[in-house]
């Protein structure tokens, strides 16, 4: 009886101990350790969940916040990383690793004084802390205090701090002093001390390339390939090196070797295609992708890349065909892949202005993934084109609620409010977005455009100048400023702005195109035509230049030869950009000017159906119908063209013709 009682007590004690082992401390450690293992494998999504679980059990667990900061760092979310490291040191000021990471971020943000404070704080706690000492050296270099930095870093290396960063920093100091030879020697020593450091070896290869030592650089890159044999980007780097040295066959052989070594690896095929595209060899890129599709059964990534290639080459039909083949043949397609295909098809059909088909694919995506931002963005764009502001607002609002940093969605939401005759809401949307992302060029540019539309010209100018203050060479913004002055009626300032575009970039067509628009507005057609001819000389492959020149020739033309040239240019523009509605409109209008009303109607009817509310398209359609003898249809189209207050070339003629119908 006594023995049974003792056994019972022992069981109770054991159970209590085991229960204690499964308590909060053990659980948080388990989550943390699992997170560390996933972090080491670069599985940051799952690692983040584990660290969050650990922090949820113990909200004062500094280590978990530090590791969450490391994940944000890996994902380039620097602001988020800094906040998490700050939380870690708030909970545990002795967390020197978190202090160090904060110091690096401060240095990257050009706050060298605060970075030095972090370095001093670390070294006060631990005078031998290697990273703390290296951070101090990095501060010296950022301040260009090379007289201090070089002996300091040499001293650290002499003391046995032989981390890659020590040599990289020292080499950087020598480079900034234009001492390339010593920098190369330093990196060589660093490679000897850290024979498996890819970072040092690649920096060394780069220096050898700069010195024209192509063969030596190739040897170093081959060392890197041996260290990381499963990383194809190093082989691509070697191929890039050979290509830039004029050894194209060696480059192609290197790429071929990568594929031969791993014929079933989709990523290598993708990188090979990217390599050829970077050298303007789309036919080689297409071949690599097609060969990969033929060789690899599960080839979704390759089919998707091939469709993107076709889309970028303005081969929309082939892009669609490739994606539909992926759906038809991809029995093993996973749900995210299928969603990606349908999302892309929705975008392609939107570009082609096939709004109904685009909406069908977008709706399919939303059924499968109700919060899919891309699909809702496409639906919002469809409603904008249809002139339905209320529905467009609802779609774009869904997008920005889910993804507030989606700048273009914020801009389109403002456009939708503007269409919906809600100018105050349009401005509120963009001002709020800019407040959250004050450095966003895209948002600032969008805000300036809405301010301009609302005739708040001074504010629009101030907004554009904020962008120029950060990048005075931004030609697009200079062009926007000229457009703003035109809209405000200040043609002298507009002319000065466009003249600066010519002065800053005389070989680009943009300044000449803008001057042509300005002269058209002033009724100086000959001058406008001359500017477009200059633009065409500088870039005969620009669809916009071809299109604008064709249109102006057709408007001014007094001869059959001139109209023939206009037709050739319009057809070229359509070949260069077949999805662009403006191009199709110009082509139809040139046919009209040549008296080919049947063809004019075929072209313009099709695009007017895609954008039924366009005054210009309705005017062109109405005139083609009028000349073709379709008088009731012409009357209806011309009425539509005059329904808005928008001014366009031909408005007076439309008013005159409609009185006769």
C-alpha positions in Angstrom: 0.0 0.0 0.0 2.8 2.4 1.0 4.7 1.5 -2.3 1.5 2.3 -4.3 1.2 5.6 -2.5 4.8 6.5 -3.2 4.4 5.6 -6.9 1.3 7.8 -7.0 3.2 10.8 -5.5 6.1 10.2 -8.0 3.7 10.3 -10.9 2.1 13.6 -9.6 5.5 15.2 -9.2 6.6 14.0 -12.7 3.4 15.3 -14.2 4.0 18.7 -12.5 7.5 18.9 -13.8 6.4 18.0 -17.3 3.6 20.6 -17.1 6.2 23.2 -16.0 8.3 22.2 -19.0 5.4 23.0 -21.3 4.9 26.5 -19.7 5.2 29.9 -21.3 9.1 30.0 -21.1 9.4 26.7 -22.9 6.7 27.6 -25.5 8.2 30.9 -26.4 11.7 29.3 -26.7 10.2 26.6 -29.0 8.6 29.2 -31.2 11.8 31.3 -31.2 14.1 28.4 -32.1 11.8 27.2 -34.8 11.8 30.7 -36.2 15.6 30.9 -36.2 15.8 27.6 -38.1 13.3 28.9 -40.7 15.2 32.2 -40.9 18.4 30.4 -41.7 16.6 28.6 -44.5 15.4 32.1 -45.8 11.8 31.1 -45.2 10.9 34.5 -43.9 7.1 34.2 -44.1 7.0 31.2 -41.8 9.8 32.5 -39.6 7.9 35.7 -39.0 4.9 33.8 -37.8 7.0 31.8 -35.3 8.7 35.0 -33.9 5.3 36.7 -33.6 4.0 33.7 -31.7 7.0 34.0 -29.3 6.3 37.7 -28.8 2.6 37.1 -28.2 3.5 34.7 -25.4 6.0 37.2 -23.9 5.4 40.8 -25.2 8.8 41.8 -23.5 10.8 39.2 -25.5 13.5 41.4 -27.0 15.1 38.6 -29.0 11.9 38.0 -30.9 11.6 41.7 -31.9 15.2 41.7 -33.0 14.6 38.7 -35.3 11.4 40.3 -36.7 13.6 43.3 -37.5 16.1 41.1 -39.3 13.3 39.7 -41.4 12.1 43.2 -42.3 15.7 44.0 -43.2 15.9 41.1 -45.5 12.7 42.2 -47.2 14.0 45.8 -47.5 11.4 47.2 -45.2 14.0 49.5 -43.5 11.4 51.7 -41.6 9.8 48.6 -40.2 13.1 47.0 -39.3 14.2 50.2 -37.4 11.0 50.2 -35.4 11.5 46.6 -34.4 15.1 47.0 -33.4 14.1 50.1 -31.4 11.5 48.0 -29.6 14.2 45.3 -28.9 16.6 47.8 -27.3 13.8 49.5 -25.4 13.1 46.1 -23.8 16.7 45.1 -23.5 19.3 48.0 -23.8 22.0 45.4 -23.5 21.0 43.8 -26.9 24.1 44.9 -28.7 23.1 43.1 -32.0 20.0 45.2 -32.2 21.9 48.3 -31.3 24.4 47.5 -34.1 21.6 47.0 -36.6 20.1 50.4 -35.6 23.5 52.0 -36.1 23.8 50.6 -39.6 20.4 51.8 -40.6 21.1 55.3 -39.2 24.4 55.4 -41.2 22.4 54.3 -44.3 20.1 57.2 -43.6 23.1 59.6 -43.6 22.8 60.2 -39.8 26.4 59.6 -39.0 26.4 61.3 -35.7 23.6 59.1 -34.4 25.3 56.0 -35.9 28.5 56.9 -34.1 26.5 57.2 -30.8 25.4 53.7 -31.3 28.9 52.5 -32.0 30.2 54.2 -28.9 27.3 52.8 -26.8 28.1 49.2 -28.0 31.9 49.6 -27.3 31.2 51.1 -23.9 29.3 47.9 -23.0 31.9 45.6 -24.8 35.1 47.1 -26.0 35.9 44.1 -28.1 32.6 44.0 -30.0 33.8 43.4 -33.6 30.7 44.8 -35.3 30.7 47.8 -33.0 34.3 48.6 -34.0 33.5 48.1 -37.7 30.5 50.4 -37.4 32.8 53.1 -36.1 35.1 52.6 -39.0 32.1 52.9 -41.4 31.2 56.2 -39.8 34.7 57.5 -40.5 34.4 56.5 -44.1 30.9 58.1 -44.5 32.4 61.3 -43.2 35.3 60.9 -45.7 37.8 61.0 -42.8 40.1 58.7 -44.6 43.2 59.8 -42.6 41.5 58.3 -39.5 39.6 55.5 -41.2 42.5 53.7 -42.9 44.8 53.2 -39.9 41.8 52.5 -37.7 40.6 49.7 -39.9 44.1 48.4 -40.5 44.5 48.2 -36.8 41.3 46.2 -36.4 42.5 43.7 -39.0 45.9 43.5 -37.2 44.1 42.7 -33.9 42.4 39.8 -35.6 39.1 41.2 -36.8 39.2 39.6 -40.2 35.4 39.7 -41.0 34.6 40.4 -44.7 33.3 43.9 -43.7 36.7 44.9 -42.3 38.3 44.4 -45.7 35.3 45.7 -47.7 35.4 49.0 -45.6 39.1 49.4 -46.0 38.9 48.8 -49.7 36.1 51.3 -49.9 38.3 53.9 -48.2 41.1 53.3 -50.7 38.7 53.5 -53.6 37.3 56.8 -52.5 40.9 58.1 -52.4 41.2 56.8 -56.0 43.8 54.2 -54.9 42.4 51.3 -56.9 45.6 49.2 -56.7 45.6 49.2 -52.9 41.9 48.5 -52.8 42.4 45.5 -55.0 45.3 44.2 -52.8 43.1 44.7 -49.8 40.3 42.7 -51.2 42.8 40.0 -52.2 43.9 39.7 -48.6 40.3 39.7 -47.5 39.6 36.8 -49.9 42.5 34.9 -48.5 41.2 35.4 -44.9 37.6 34.6 -46.0 37.9 32.2 -48.9 34.2 31.5 -49.0 33.0 35.1 -48.9 31.0 35.7 -52.1 30.7 39.4 -51.2 34.5 39.9 -51.2 35.2 37.8 -54.2 32.5 39.6 -56.3 33.9 43.0 -55.2 37.4 41.8 -56.2 36.1 40.6 -59.6 34.5 44.0 -60.2 37.7 45.8 -59.5 39.6 43.5 -61.9 37.0 44.3 -64.6 37.5 48.0 -64.0 41.2 47.5 -64.5 40.6 45.6 -67.8 41.7 42.3 -66.3 38.9 40.2 -67.8 40.5 36.8 -67.6 41.5 37.4 -63.9 37.9 38.5 -63.2 36.6 35.4 -64.8 38.8 33.2 -62.6 37.4 34.9 -59.5 33.8 34.5 -60.6 34.5 30.8 -61.3 35.7 30.6 -57.6 32.3 32.0 -56.6 30.5 29.5 -58.8 32.4 26.7 -57.0 31.3 28.1 -53.6 27.7 28.4 -54.6 27.2 25.8 -57.4 23.4 26.0 -57.1 23.2 29.7 -57.7 22.9 30.3 -61.4 23.2 34.1 -61.1 26.9 33.8 -60.8 27.1 31.9 -64.1 25.0 34.7 -65.7 27.4 37.3 -64.2 30.3 35.4 -65.9 28.3 35.4 -69.2 27.7 39.2 -68.8 31.4 39.7 -68.3 32.3 37.8 -71.5 29.6 39.6 -73.5 30.8 43.1 -72.3 34.4 42.1 -73.3 33.2 41.2 -76.9 33.4 37.5 -76.3 29.8 36.7 -77.2 30.3 33.1 -78.1 31.9 32.4 -74.7 29.0 34.2 -73.1 26.5 32.0 -75.0 28.5 28.9 -74.1 28.4 29.8 -70.5 24.6 30.2 -70.5 24.3 26.9 -72.4 26.5 25.2 -69.8 24.2 26.4 -67.0 21.2 24.9 -68.8 23.0 21.7 -69.6 24.0 21.2 -65.9 20.3 21.6 -64.8 18.0 21.1 -67.7 14.9 20.8 -65.5 15.5 24.1 -63.6 13.0 26.7 -64.6 14.8 29.5 -62.8 18.0 29.0 -64.9 15.9 29.1 -68.1 14.3 32.3 -66.9 17.7 33.9 -66.1 19.0 32.8 -69.5 16.1 34.5 -71.1 16.7 37.6 -69.0 20.3 37.6 -70.0 19.4 37.7 -73.7 16.8 40.4 -73.2 19.4 42.6 -71.4 21.4 42.5 -74.6 18.3 43.2 -76.8 18.1 39.7 -78.2 14.4 38.9 -77.8 14.5 36.1 -80.3 17.1 34.3 -78.2 15.1 34.9 -75.1 12.0 33.5 -76.8 14.0 30.4 -77.9 15.2 29.7 -74.4 11.7 30.0 -73.0 10.2 27.8 -75.7 12.9 25.1 -75.3 12.3 25.1 -71.5 8.5 24.7 -72.0 9.2 21.7 -74.3 11.7 20.1 -71.9 10.0 20.7 -68.5 6.6 19.3 -67.7 5.7 21.7 -64.9 6.5 24.9 -66.8 4.1 27.6 -65.5 6.9 30.1 -64.8 8.3 29.8 -68.3 4.9 30.1 -70.0 4.1 33.1 -67.9 7.5 34.7 -68.8 6.9 33.9 -72.5 3.5 35.7 -72.3 5.2 38.7 -70.7 7.8 38.7 -73.5 5.1 38.7 -76.1 3.2 41.5 -74.4 6.3 43.7 -74.2 6.9 43.0 -77.9 3.4 44.2 -78.7 2.4 40.7 -79.7 -0.8 40.7 -77.7 -2.4 37.7 -79.5 0.6 35.5 -78.8 0.6 36.6 -75.1 -3.0 35.6 -74.7 -2.5 32.3 -76.6 0.4 31.4 -74.4 -1.5 32.1 -71.2 -4.6 30.2 -72.4 -2.4 27.2 -73.3 -1.1 27.3 -69.7 -4.6 27.0 -68.4 -5.5 24.3 -70.9 -2.4 22.2 -70.4 -1.6 23.0 -66.8 -3.6 20.3 -65.0 -1.1 20.6 -62.1 -1.5 24.4 -61.9 -1.8 25.5 -58.3 -4.5 28.0 -57.4 -2.1 31.0 -57.0 -0.7 30.3 -60.5 -4.2 30.1 -62.0 -5.1 33.4 -60.3 -2.0 35.0 -61.7 -2.8 33.9 -65.2 -6.4 35.2 -65.1 -5.2 38.4 -63.5 -2.8 39.0 -66.3 -5.3 38.1 -69.0 -7.7 40.7 -67.4 -4.9 43.3 -67.7 -4.1 42.4 -71.3 -7.7 42.6 -72.4 -8.0 45.9 -70.6 -5.1 47.3 -72.6 -6.8 46.0 -75.7 -10.0 47.8 -74.6 -11.9 44.5 -74.6 -13.6 45.6 -71.4 -16.2 42.8 -71.2 -13.6 40.0 -71.5 -11.3 41.8 -69.1 -14.1 42.1 -66.6 -14.9 38.4 -66.9 -11.4 37.3 -66.0 -11.2 39.9 -63.2 -14.5 38.6 -61.8 -13.2 35.0 -61.9 -10.2 36.1 -59.9 -12.3 38.0 -57.3 -14.5 34.9 -56.8 -11.4 32.9 -56.0 -9.6 35.6 -54.1 -12.1 38.3 -52.9 -9.4 40.8 -51.8 -7.2 40.5 -54.8 -5.9 44.0 -55.4 -4.9 43.5 -59.0 -8.3 42.3 -60.0 -10.1 45.1 -58.2 -7.7 47.6 -59.7 -8.6 46.2 -63.2 -12.3 46.5 -62.4 -11.9 50.0 -61.3 -10.0 50.9 -64.5 -12.8 49.4 -66.5 -15.4 51.5 -64.7 -13.2 54.6 -65.3 -13.1 53.9 -69.0 -16.9 53.4 -69.0 -17.4 56.7 -67.2 -18.9 55.1 -64.1 -17.3 57.1 -61.3 -19.3 55.6 -58.4 -18.4 52.0 -59.2 -14.8 53.0 -59.9 -14.6 54.6 -56.5 -15.9 51.4 -54.8 -13.3 49.2 -56.6 -10.3 51.5 -56.0 -11.4 52.0 -52.4 -11.3 48.3 -51.9 -7.7 48.3 -53.3 -6.3 51.1 -51.1 -8.0 49.7 -48.0 -6.2 46.4 -48.5 -3.0 48.0 -49.8 -2.6 51.7 -48.8 0.9 51.9 -50.3 -0.4 51.0 -53.8 0.3 54.5 -55.2 -1.4 54.1 -58.6 -4.5 52.9 -56.9 -4.6 56.1 -54.8 -4.1 58.1 -58.0 -6.9 56.2 -59.8 -9.2 56.6 -56.7 -8.7 60.4 -57.0 -9.4 60.2 -60.7 -12.7 58.3 -59.9 -13.7 61.0 -57.4 -12.9 63.6 -60.0 -15.1 61.8 -62.6 -17.8 61.5 -59.9 -17.7 65.3 -59.6 -16.2 65.1 -56.1 -13.1 67.3 -56.4 -12.6 67.8 -52.7 -12.5 64.0 -52.1 -10.1 63.6 -55.0 -7.6 66.0 -53.3 -8.2 64.5 -49.9 -7.2 61.1 -51.1 -3.9 62.2 -52.6 -3.0 64.6 -49.8 -3.5 61.8 -47.3 -1.5 59.4 -49.4 1.4 61.9 -49.8 1.3 62.6 -46.0 1.9 58.8 -45.5 4.5 58.6 -48.3 6.0 62.1 -48.6 8.9 60.8 -50.8 6.7 59.2 -53.4 7.4 60.8 -56.8 4.4 59.0 -58.3 1.9 60.3 -55.6 3.3 63.9 -55.8 3.0 63.8 -59.6 -0.6 62.5 -59.3 -1.4 65.2 -56.8 0.0 67.9 -59.0 -2.1 66.7 -61.9 -5.3 66.8 -59.9 -4.4 70.3 -58.6 -3.9 71.4 -62.2 -7.3 69.9 -63.3 -8.9 71.9 -60.5 -7.1 75.1 -61.6 -5.0 75.3 -58.4 -2.0 76.2 -60.5 0.2 77.6 -57.8 -0.2 74.6 -55.6 0.4 72.3 -58.6 3.6 74.1 -59.4 4.9 73.9 -55.8 4.2 70.2 -55.8 6.1 69.6 -59.0 9.0 71.7 -57.7 9.2 69.4 -54.6 10.0 66.6 -57.0 12.5 68.6 -58.9 14.3 69.7 -55.7 15.2 66.0 -55.2 16.1 65.4 -58.8 16.7 68.6 -60.9 17.3 66.5 -64.0 13.9 64.9 -64.0 12.8 65.6 -67.6 9.2 64.2 -67.1 8.5 66.6 -64.3 10.0 69.5 -66.3 7.6 68.5 -69.1 4.7 68.4 -66.6 5.6 72.0 -65.5 5.5 73.1 -69.1 2.0 71.4 -69.5 0.9 73.2 -66.3 1.9 76.6 -67.7 0.1 75.8 -70.9 -3.1 74.9 -69.0 -2.7 78.1 -66.9 -2.4 80.2 -70.1 1.2 81.2 -69.4 2.6 80.2 -72.8 5.8 82.2 -72.3 6.8 80.1 -69.3 5.7 77.0 -71.0 7.9 77.8 -74.0 10.9 78.5 -71.6 10.3 75.1 -69.9 10.1 73.2 -73.2 13.2 75.0 -74.4 15.1 73.7 -71.3 14.0 70.2 -72.3 15.7 70.7 -75.7 18.8 72.1 -74.0 19.1 69.4 -71.4 18.3 66.5 -73.8 18.9 67.6 -77.4 18.9 64.0 -78.7 15.6 63.1 -77.1 12.3 63.8 -78.9 10.4 65.0 -75.9 11.2 68.7 -76.2 10.3 68.8 -79.9 7.0 67.0 -79.3 6.1 69.4 -76.5 6.9 72.4 -78.7 4.8 71.0 -81.5 1.8 70.8 -79.0 2.4 74.4 -78.0 2.5 75.6 -81.6 -0.7 73.7 -82.4 -2.4 75.4 -79.5 -1.2 78.7 -81.0 -2.4 77.8 -84.5 1.2 77.7 -85.9 0.8 74.4 -87.8 4.0 74.8 -89.9 6.2 75.3 -86.9 4.5 72.4 -85.1 5.2 70.1 -88.2 8.8 71.2 -88.2 9.2 70.3 -84.5 7.7 66.8 -85.1 10.0 66.2 -88.1 12.9 67.0 -85.7 11.5 64.6 -83.1 11.1 61.9 -85.8 14.8 62.3 -86.8 15.8 61.6 -83.2 13.6 58.6 -82.6 11.9 57.2 -85.7 10.8 54.1 -83.6 8.7 56.1 -81.2 5.0 55.2 -81.7 4.0 58.6 -80.3 6.2 60.6 -82.7 5.0 58.5 -85.7 1.4 58.9 -84.6 1.5 62.7 -84.0 3.4 63.4 -87.2 0.9 61.3 -89.2 -2.1 63.1 -87.6 -0.6 66.6 -88.3 0.3 65.7 -91.9 -3.3 64.5 -92.5 -4.7 67.7 -91.0 -2.4 70.0 -92.9 -2.0 67.9 -96.1 -2.7 69.5 -99.5 -1.3 66.6 -101.6 -1.8 62.9 -102.1 2.0 62.3 -101.5 1.7 63.9 -98.1 -1.3 61.8 -97.2 0.4 58.7 -98.4 3.3 59.5 -96.0 0.8 60.1 -93.2 -0.7 56.7 -93.8 2.7 55.0 -93.8 3.5 56.7 -90.5 0.2 55.8 -89.0 0.6 52.1 -90.0 4.1 52.1 -88.5 2.8 53.6 -85.3 0.1 50.8 -85.1 2.8 48.2 -85.7 4.9 49.7 -82.8 1.9 50.0 -80.4 -1.1 48.0 -81.7 -3.0 48.3 -78.4 -2.9 52.1 -78.3 -6.3 53.6 -79.1 -4.9 57.0 -80.1 -2.9 55.2 -82.8 -5.9 53.4 -84.2 -7.9 56.7 -84.2 -5.1 58.4 -86.2 -5.1 55.6 -88.7 -8.8 55.8 -89.1 -8.7 59.5 -89.5 -6.0 59.3 -92.2 -8.2 56.9 -94.1 -11.0 59.5 -93.8 -8.7 62.2 -95.1 -7.7 60.0 -98.1 -11.4 59.5 -98.8 -11.5 55.8 -97.9 -14.6 56.2 -95.7 -15.3 52.4 -95.5 -11.9 51.7 -93.9 -12.2 54.7 -91.7 -15.5 53.5 -90.4 -14.1 49.9 -89.8 -11.2 51.3 -87.7 -13.0 54.1 -85.8 -16.2 52.1 -85.0 -14.2 49.4 -83.3 -12.3 51.8 -81.0 -15.3 54.1 -80.3 -17.1 51.0 -78.9 -14.2 50.7 -76.4 -14.4 54.3 -75.2 -18.0 55.4 -76.1 -17.8 58.7 -74.2 -14.8 60.2 -76.0 -15.8 63.5 -77.8 -12.9 63.2 -80.3 -13.7 59.6 -81.3 -17.4 60.4 -81.6 -16.5 63.4 -83.8 -14.3 61.3 -86.1 -16.9 58.5 -86.2 -19.7 61.0 -87.0 -17.7 62.6 -89.8 -16.9 59.2 -91.3 -20.5 58.2 -91.1 -21.6 61.5 -92.7 -19.2 61.1 -95.6 -20.4 57.4 -96.0 -24.0 58.6 -96.3 -25.0 57.1 -92.9 -26.8 60.3 -91.9 -28.9 59.2 -88.8 -25.9 57.5 -87.3 -23.7 60.5 -88.1 -26.2 62.8 -86.3 -26.2 60.6 -83.2 -22.4 60.4 -83.1 -21.9 64.1 -83.6 -24.4 64.8 -80.8 -22.4 62.7 -78.5 -19.2 64.5 -79.4 -20.8 67.8 -78.4 -22.4 66.5 -75.3 -19.5 67.6 -73.0 -17.9 71.0 -72.8 -14.5 69.6 -73.9 -12.8 71.6 -76.6 -11.3 69.6 -79.5 -10.2 70.3 -83.1 -13.3 70.0 -85.2 -15.9 71.0 -82.6 -17.0 73.9 -84.8 -17.3 71.7 -87.8 -19.4 69.2 -85.8 -21.7 72.0 -84.8 -22.0 73.2 -88.4 -22.7 69.7 -89.8 -25.3 68.8 -87.2 -27.4 71.8 -88.1 -27.7 70.4 -91.7 -28.8 66.9 -90.5 
